[in-house]
Every structure is written in structure tokens, then in C-alpha cells.
Amino acid sequence: MRRFIIVAVAVVGLWSFAVTTSAKGQEKERSGEAEFNEHCVVCHPGGGNVINASKTLHKKDLEANNIGTAVDIIKLMRNPGSGMPKFDESSVSDKGAKEMAEYILKTFK
């Protein structure tokens, strides 16, 4: 009986570790689309802009606002102008910001 309890505790412990590790791995592997949907889609549905119609995420508007690369988008996210919330490293990781910026560039042409 004692051996059964030890084995059961070990199995539960390993399962708990596996689930926790898997969840952390999934967090790190979030797609640019998932980041965009969490942080941006409320103000930028379909790549538009509900606050300022001249500042959409579509290529022509990005270029008109001197934004042409993922680095440009990340700079804007980290230090936005009025009307846009700031997304610092504590709210969007550098990896997440890069994934999101690349998603924007390839999605909203």
C-alpha cells in the first residue's frame, strides 16, 4: 500500500510538471496573430483604426506615416503617440512584439 501511494504521488508530480512546462512553452510560442488579437484588434479591427482613420495598419497608410519595417512598428508600440496605449516589455515581450509586427506587415497589405 505504501509503495502504491509513493508511485501515485510521483505520477501526479510528473504530470503536474509536464502540464506546467507545456503551458509555459505555449506562452513563449504565441503567434503574432494571437498577440495582435490580444493587444491590438480592439482599435485595429481588420487592420483599420477606430481612433484615427488615417493611421490604419494597411501598407499605404503605414508608409504614409513613415512605418515600413517590423522595427518601425515595434518603436511605435514602445513609444506611441497620442491615442495609442504604450506596450512596453512588461506587457508585450520583445519576441511577441516582433511576431506581432511581422504579422501586421504580412496581413494588412
C-alpha positions in Angstrom: 0.0 0.0 0.0 2.8 2.4 0.9 4.5 1.7 -2.4 1.3 2.4 -4.3 1.0 5.8 -2.6 4.6 6.7 -3.4 4.1 5.8 -7.0 0.8 7.7 -7.2 2.4 10.8 -5.7 5.3 10.5 -8.2 2.9 10.1 -11.2 0.8 13.2 -10.1 4.0 15.2 -9.6 5.4 14.3 -13.0 2.0 15.0 -14.6 1.9 18.4 -12.9 5.4 19.3 -14.0 4.6 18.3 -17.6 1.4 20.4 -17.7 3.2 23.4 -16.2 6.1 23.1 -18.6 3.8 22.6 -21.6 1.8 25.7 -20.6 5.0 27.8 -20.3 6.2 26.6 -23.7 2.9 27.5 -25.3 3.1 31.0 -23.8 6.5 31.5 -25.4 5.3 30.2 -28.7 2.4 32.6 -29.2 1.9 33.7 -32.7 1.9 37.2 -34.0 -1.8 36.8 -34.7 -2.5 35.8 -31.1 -0.6 38.8 -29.8 -2.4 41.1 -32.2 -5.8 39.7 -31.2 -5.0 40.3 -27.6 -3.5 43.7 -27.7 -4.5 45.5 -31.0 -7.7 44.2 -32.6 -10.0 46.4 -30.4 -8.6 49.5 -32.0 -7.4 48.0 -35.3 -10.1 45.6 -36.5 -9.3 44.3 -39.9 -6.2 46.5 -39.9 -8.2 49.6 -39.7 -8.1 52.2 -36.9 -11.2 53.2 -34.9 -9.4 56.2 -33.3 -7.7 57.8 -36.4 -8.8 56.6 -39.8 -5.6 57.9 -41.4 -3.4 55.6 -39.3 -4.5 52.2 -40.3 -2.2 49.1 -40.4 -2.6 48.8 -44.2 0.7 49.2 -46.2 -0.2 52.5 -47.8 -1.1 54.2 -44.5 1.9 52.7 -42.7 4.2 54.0 -45.5 2.5 57.4 -45.4 3.3 57.6 -41.7 7.0 56.5 -42.3 6.5 53.0 -41.0 7.9 50.3 -43.3 9.5 47.6 -41.1 8.9 45.5 -38.1 11.4 47.6 -36.2 9.3 50.7 -37.0 6.2 49.1 -35.7 7.9 48.0 -32.5 9.3 51.5 -31.9 5.7 52.9 -32.3 4.3 50.2 -29.9 7.0 51.0 -27.3 6.6 54.8 -27.7 3.3 55.7 -29.3 1.7 59.0 -30.0 -1.5 60.3 -28.5 -4.5 57.9 -28.8 -2.5 54.7 -28.6 -1.6 52.9 -25.4 2.1 52.1 -24.7 3.1 48.5 -25.0 6.4 48.2 -23.0 8.3 45.0 -22.5 6.3 44.1 -19.4 3.0 44.0 -21.4 4.4 42.6 -24.7 7.7 40.7 -24.8 10.3 41.6 -27.4 9.6 38.3 -29.1 5.9 38.9 -29.0 6.3 42.4 -30.4 8.4 41.1 -33.3 5.9 38.4 -34.1 3.1 40.9 -33.9 4.9 43.4 -36.2 5.7 40.7 -38.7 2.1 39.6 -38.7 0.8 43.1 -39.3 3.2 43.6 -42.3 2.2 40.3 -44.0 -1.5 40.5 -43.2 -2.6 44.1 -43.9 -1.2 44.8 -47.4 
